[in-house]
Amino acid sequence: MRTRLIKTDGLVQQVLEAGYALANAPLVLLIHGFPELGISWRAQVEALSAAGFHVVAPDMRGYGGTDKPRDAAAYSILHLVGDMVDLVRALGKTDCVVVGHDWGAPVAWHCALLRPDLFTAVAGLSVPFQPRRTKGPPTAAMAAIAKRAGLGELYINRFQAADAHAALEADPATTLRKLFFAYDGATPAAKRSTGFMPQGVSLLDSIDDGATVPPWMSAAHFDEYVEAFAAGGFDGPLNWYRAVDLNWTLTGFLQDQRIRRPALFIVGEDDPVRHYAGPAEAGLKDWAPNLVRSVVVPGAGHWIQQERAEEVNGLLLDFLATAGRLAR
């Protein structure tokens, strides 16, 4: 396993990879979410490379050792998919399987939607494919739904503010500890975040001050996150959220398009994101007709590839074997 920098079109990406010395090894890209890094996939990089795959987990645009454009418009879904297309080419490959978690899941789904010639199979963790709706930009819809339900305000709407990153950067260790705690399966249900906050209460203030690092995360691993976000900040990561309405504007050409490549979905039973991302089990097959499996992992929370590494590894390896057969 090694870390290196790869220059693609207009972007320098830092990647964690293994299996690169294996001749003709199939490529698997692992795309992280918020607030994570390529290192979030260490267990999968190790297991999948041991099974004969060339596995690459980049720090995504705005994160870690990868370039961090300042303009929020540079974080559209088209940019993010383009980064992965460029990365596959820079790695000397002509196809790959793409796996995404959290924000990385929408990127992975759209990789398969936009470039099925290049991305031959897709797995989404925690966040199902969410097709473009015709009723207008999503932030207004999210705000209206929260207001009607008396839920306060969704953190995604709070992140739209140009200075939203400042509160997160004031104490990166506290920010990360609270976020990991609030979305973890081991955290008592009453202390998990729903993603919604009362008016006037910040995201961090809505999370228990007694928050601890999850039991699956070592102190050394946590320190890697703290060091990376202390150096790189949270502005780039929040730009992914600030671009959601732009994404809606840019993707009219994808209206009603379906993902035709073999697909897998994995979600934790106790993942708080299900409060606002929706239960994929109900309709994902309609939008991904070649969905191989949709798995709900009992008792797991949001950080599923780290919380339940062995289970996720097994599911991914089974899917890679199945997807390989279906792609032929």
Secondary structure, DSSP 8 states (H G I E B T S, - for coil): -EEEEEEETTEEEEEEEE-TTSTT--EEEEE--TT--GGGGHHHHHHHHHTT-EEEEE--TTSTTS---S-GGGGSHHHHHHHHHHHHHHTT-S-EEEEEETTHHHHHHHHHHH-TTTEEEEEEESS------SSS-HHHHHHHHHHHTT--EEHHHHTTSTTHHHHHHS-HHHHHHHHHHHT-TTS-GGGS--SEE-TT--TTTTS-TT----TTS-HHHHHHHHHHHHHH-SHHHHHHHHTHHHHHHHTGGGTT----S-EEEEEETT-TTHHHH--GGGTHHHH-TTEEEEEEETT--S-HHHHTHHHHHHHHHHHHHHHHHHH-
